[in-house]
Amino acid sequence: MITRTERHSRSSVPPPHEREWATSFMHRRGSGVAERPALSLMFVLEHVAVAQGLSFEQMRSNRHYQCVRAKHLAIYLARKCTPESLNTIARAFGMSRGAMARAINSAERQMAADVALSERVAALQQLIFESWTDYLATATVSSHERGA
Protein backbone atom coordinates (compact mmCIF):
# COMPACT_ATOMS: atom_id res chain seq x y z
CA MET A 1 0.00 0.00 0.00
CA ILE A 2 1.28 3.48 -0.90
CA THR A 3 1.42 5.87 2.01
CA ARG A 4 0.20 9.45 1.79
CA THR A 5 3.79 10.75 1.92
CA GLU A 6 4.88 8.47 -0.92
CA ARG A 7 1.91 9.51 -3.05
CA HIS A 8 2.68 13.18 -2.46
CA SER A 9 6.38 12.78 -3.30
CA ARG A 10 5.52 10.90 -6.50
CA SER A 11 3.01 13.48 -7.68
CA SER A 12 5.34 16.42 -7.05
CA VAL A 13 7.95 15.08 -9.48
CA PRO A 14 6.92 15.37 -13.14
CA PRO A 15 7.19 12.23 -15.26
CA PRO A 16 10.42 12.05 -17.27
CA HIS A 17 8.62 12.35 -20.63
CA GLU A 18 7.15 15.72 -19.60
CA ARG A 19 10.58 17.05 -18.69
CA GLU A 20 12.03 15.75 -21.98
CA TRP A 21 9.20 17.38 -23.93
CA ALA A 22 9.67 20.70 -22.12
CA THR A 23 13.44 20.60 -22.64
CA SER A 24 13.08 19.72 -26.33
CA PHE A 25 10.46 22.41 -26.90
CA MET A 26 12.50 25.11 -25.20
CA HIS A 27 15.64 24.19 -27.15
CA ARG A 28 13.76 24.20 -30.46
CA ARG A 29 12.02 27.46 -29.69
CA GLY A 30 14.73 29.13 -27.67
CA SER A 31 14.01 30.59 -24.29
CA GLY A 32 11.69 33.17 -25.86
CA VAL A 33 11.53 35.16 -22.65
CA ALA A 34 14.99 36.67 -22.82
CA GLU A 35 14.92 37.16 -26.58
CA ARG A 36 11.63 39.05 -26.77
CA PRO A 37 11.75 42.67 -25.66
CA ALA A 38 9.51 43.41 -22.69
CA LEU A 39 6.16 45.00 -23.35
CA SER A 40 6.27 48.77 -23.43
CA LEU A 41 4.25 50.57 -20.77
CA MET A 42 2.67 52.95 -23.29
CA PHE A 43 1.86 50.02 -25.60
CA VAL A 44 -0.23 48.42 -22.85
CA LEU A 45 -1.86 51.69 -21.80
CA GLU A 46 -2.83 52.65 -25.37
CA HIS A 47 -4.33 49.20 -26.00
CA VAL A 48 -6.44 49.39 -22.84
CA ALA A 49 -7.62 52.90 -23.78
CA VAL A 50 -8.61 51.79 -27.29
CA ALA A 51 -10.38 48.70 -25.92
CA GLN A 52 -12.38 50.95 -23.59
CA GLY A 53 -13.22 53.43 -26.37
CA LEU A 54 -11.10 56.20 -24.84
CA SER A 55 -7.91 58.04 -25.63
CA PHE A 56 -5.01 57.69 -23.23
CA GLU A 57 -5.42 61.34 -22.23
CA GLN A 58 -9.11 60.83 -21.40
CA MET A 59 -8.27 57.77 -19.34
CA ARG A 60 -5.44 59.60 -17.62
CA SER A 61 -7.20 62.82 -16.66
CA ASN A 62 -10.96 62.20 -16.54
CA ARG A 63 -12.68 61.33 -13.25
CA HIS A 64 -15.81 59.90 -14.84
CA TYR A 65 -16.64 56.41 -13.49
CA GLN A 66 -15.95 54.66 -16.80
CA CYS A 67 -12.61 56.45 -17.19
CA VAL A 68 -11.57 55.64 -13.62
CA ARG A 69 -12.47 51.97 -14.09
CA ALA A 70 -10.50 51.89 -17.36
CA LYS A 71 -7.58 53.60 -15.63
CA HIS A 72 -7.57 51.00 -12.84
CA LEU A 73 -7.61 48.17 -15.37
CA ALA A 74 -4.80 49.82 -17.35
CA ILE A 75 -2.72 50.19 -14.20
CA TYR A 76 -3.43 46.56 -13.25
CA LEU A 77 -2.44 45.27 -16.70
CA ALA A 78 0.60 47.56 -16.89
CA ARG A 79 1.83 46.14 -13.61
CA LYS A 80 1.06 42.57 -14.62
CA CYS A 81 2.37 42.71 -18.21
CA THR A 82 5.38 45.02 -18.03
CA PRO A 83 8.56 44.99 -15.97
CA GLU A 84 7.91 48.62 -14.95
CA SER A 85 7.89 49.61 -11.30
CA LEU A 86 4.90 51.15 -9.57
CA ASN A 87 6.76 54.47 -9.55
CA THR A 88 7.20 54.43 -13.33
CA ILE A 89 3.56 53.54 -13.91
CA ALA A 90 2.52 56.21 -11.38
CA ARG A 91 4.48 58.86 -13.30
CA ALA A 92 2.66 57.92 -16.52
CA PHE A 93 -0.64 58.70 -14.80
CA GLY A 94 0.56 61.58 -12.64
CA MET A 95 -0.33 59.61 -9.51
CA SER A 96 1.40 58.66 -6.28
CA ARG A 97 2.75 55.18 -5.65
CA GLY A 98 0.11 54.67 -2.94
CA ALA A 99 -2.67 55.63 -5.34
CA MET A 100 -1.27 53.07 -7.78
CA ALA A 101 -1.44 50.32 -5.17
CA ARG A 102 -5.06 51.28 -4.38
CA ALA A 103 -5.92 51.24 -8.10
CA ILE A 104 -4.48 47.74 -8.49
CA ASN A 105 -6.37 46.54 -5.42
CA SER A 106 -9.57 48.12 -6.77
CA ALA A 107 -9.15 46.37 -10.14
CA GLU A 108 -8.51 43.04 -8.41
CA ARG A 109 -11.62 43.46 -6.22
CA GLN A 110 -13.75 44.36 -9.25
CA MET A 111 -12.52 41.30 -11.14
CA ALA A 112 -13.09 39.03 -8.13
CA ALA A 113 -16.68 40.29 -7.89
CA ASP A 114 -17.40 40.20 -11.63
CA VAL A 115 -16.44 37.02 -13.47
CA ALA A 116 -17.34 38.53 -16.85
CA LEU A 117 -15.00 41.47 -16.20
CA SER A 118 -12.24 39.08 -15.18
CA GLU A 119 -12.70 37.15 -18.44
CA ARG A 120 -12.65 40.38 -20.49
CA VAL A 121 -9.43 41.49 -18.78
CA ALA A 122 -7.82 38.09 -19.43
CA ALA A 123 -8.90 38.29 -23.08
CA LEU A 124 -7.56 41.84 -23.34
CA GLN A 125 -4.26 40.75 -21.83
CA GLN A 126 -4.02 37.97 -24.42
CA LEU A 127 -4.81 40.42 -27.23
CA ILE A 128 -2.12 42.79 -25.97
CA PHE A 129 0.47 40.00 -26.04
CA GLU A 130 -0.64 38.94 -29.53
CA SER A 131 -0.48 42.54 -30.73
CA TRP A 132 3.01 42.94 -29.23
CA THR A 133 4.16 39.78 -31.01
CA ASP A 134 2.75 41.07 -34.32
CA TYR A 135 4.30 44.48 -33.69
CA LEU A 136 7.73 42.93 -33.10
CA ALA A 137 7.40 40.74 -36.19
CA THR A 138 6.42 43.76 -38.29
CA ALA A 139 9.29 45.81 -36.89
CA THR A 140 11.71 42.96 -37.63
CA VAL A 141 10.44 42.58 -41.21
CA SER A 142 10.63 46.34 -41.77
CA SER A 143 14.19 46.52 -40.47
CA HIS A 144 15.24 43.60 -42.72
CA GLU A 145 13.59 45.26 -45.74
CA ARG A 146 15.46 48.52 -45.06
CA GLY A 147 18.74 46.62 -44.78
CA ALA A 148 18.20 44.77 -48.06
TAVEN-V939286 format. One record per residue. N is the residue number from 1. PSI is psi in whole degrees, -180 to 180 (none if undefined). OMEGA is omega in radians with two decimals (* if undefined). D_FIRST is the distance of its C-alpha to the first C-alpha in Angstrom with 1 decimal. Layout:
# TAVEN-V939286
N/PSI/OMEGA/D_FIRST  N/PSI/OMEGA/D_FIRST
This chain:
# TAVEN-V939286
1/137/-3.14/0.0  2/128/3.12/3.8  3/165/-3.13/6.4  4/-40/-3.14/9.6  5/-43/3.12/11.6  6/-41/3.13/9.8  7/-42/3.14/10.2  8/-44/-3.11/13.7  9/-34/3.10/14.7  10/-42/-3.06/13.8  11/-22/-3.12/15.8  12/-11/3.11/18.7  13/121/-3.11/19.5  14/149/3.09/21.4  15/150/-3.09/20.8  16/-36/-3.11/23.5  17/-31/3.10/25.5  18/-40/3.11/26.1  19/-42/3.10/27.4  20/-44/3.13/29.6  21/-48/-3.12/31.0  22/-44/3.13/31.8  23/-46/3.13/33.4  24/-46/-3.14/35.4  25/-47/-3.10/36.5  26/-35/3.11/37.7  27/-39/3.11/39.6  28/-43/-3.05/41.3  29/-24/-2.98/42.2  30/170/-3.09/42.8  31/-29/3.09/41.5  32/-45/-3.07/43.7  33/-49/-3.09/43.4  34/-29/-3.07/45.7  35/-31/-3.08/48.1  36/128/3.08/48.8  37/146/3.14/51.2  38/150/3.09/49.9  39/140/3.09/51.1  40/141/3.12/54.5  41/-50/-3.11/54.8  42/-30/3.08/57.9  43/-47/3.13/56.2  44/-47/-3.07/53.5  45/-41/3.12/56.1  46/-40/3.13/58.5  47/-41/3.11/55.8  48/-43/3.13/54.8  49/-47/3.14/58.5  50/-43/3.14/59.2  51/-29/3.14/56.1  52/0/3.13/57.5  53/29/-3.11/61.0  54/166/2.92/62.4  55/162/3.12/63.9  56/-40/-3.14/62.4  57/-40/3.08/65.5  58/-45/-3.12/65.1  59/-36/-3.08/61.5  60/-40/-2.93/62.4  61/-20/-3.04/65.4  62/143/3.13/65.3  63/11/3.08/64.0  64/146/-3.08/63.7  65/-49/-3.09/60.3  66/-37/3.13/59.4  67/-39/3.13/60.3  68/-43/3.11/58.4  69/-43/3.11/55.3  70/-41/3.12/55.7  71/-45/3.14/56.3  72/-41/3.11/53.1  73/-38/3.11/51.1  74/-43/3.13/53.0  75/-44/3.11/52.2  76/-50/-3.13/48.5  77/-35/3.10/48.3  78/-41/3.14/50.5  79/-39/-3.08/48.1  80/-34/-2.99/45.0  81/-16/-3.09/46.5  82/160/3.09/48.8  83/5/-3.05/48.5  84/148/3.10/51.5  85/165/3.06/51.5  86/-38/3.14/52.3  87/-42/3.14/55.7  88/-44/3.12/56.5  89/-40/3.12/55.4  90/-42/3.13/57.4  91/-37/3.14/60.5  92/-30/-3.13/60.3  93/-3/-3.10/60.5  94/37/-3.09/62.9  95/166/3.06/60.4  96/163/3.12/59.0  97/-38/3.12/55.5  98/-40/3.10/54.7  99/-35/3.11/55.9  100/-46/3.13/53.7  101/-41/3.12/50.6  102/-38/3.12/51.7  103/-42/3.11/52.2  104/-45/3.11/48.7  105/-40/3.12/47.3  106/-46/3.13/49.5  107/-43/3.14/48.3  108/-41/3.11/44.7  109/-43/3.14/45.4  110/-42/-3.13/47.4  111/-34/3.10/44.6  112/-33/-3.11/42.0  113/-22/-3.04/44.3  114/100/-3.09/45.3  115/-39/-3.14/42.7  116/-41/3.09/45.5  117/-43/3.13/47.0  118/-41/3.11/43.7  119/-39/3.11/43.4  120/-39/3.12/47.0  121/-41/3.09/46.5  122/-41/3.11/43.5  123/-41/3.11/45.6  124/-42/3.11/48.5  125/-43/3.11/46.4  126/-43/3.11/45.3  127/-39/3.12/49.0  128/-45/3.13/50.1  129/-41/3.10/47.7  130/-42/3.12/48.9  131/-41/3.13/52.5  132/-42/3.11/52.0  133/-45/3.10/50.6  134/-42/3.13/53.6  135/-46/3.13/56.0  136/-40/3.12/54.8  137/-42/3.11/55.0  138/-43/3.13/58.5  139/-38/3.13/59.5  140/-45/3.13/58.3  141/-45/-3.14/60.2  142/-41/-3.14/63.3  143/-35/3.10/63.3  144/-37/3.14/62.9  145/-38/3.11/65.8  146/-36/-3.11/68.0  147/-20/-3.08/67.3  148/none/*/68.2
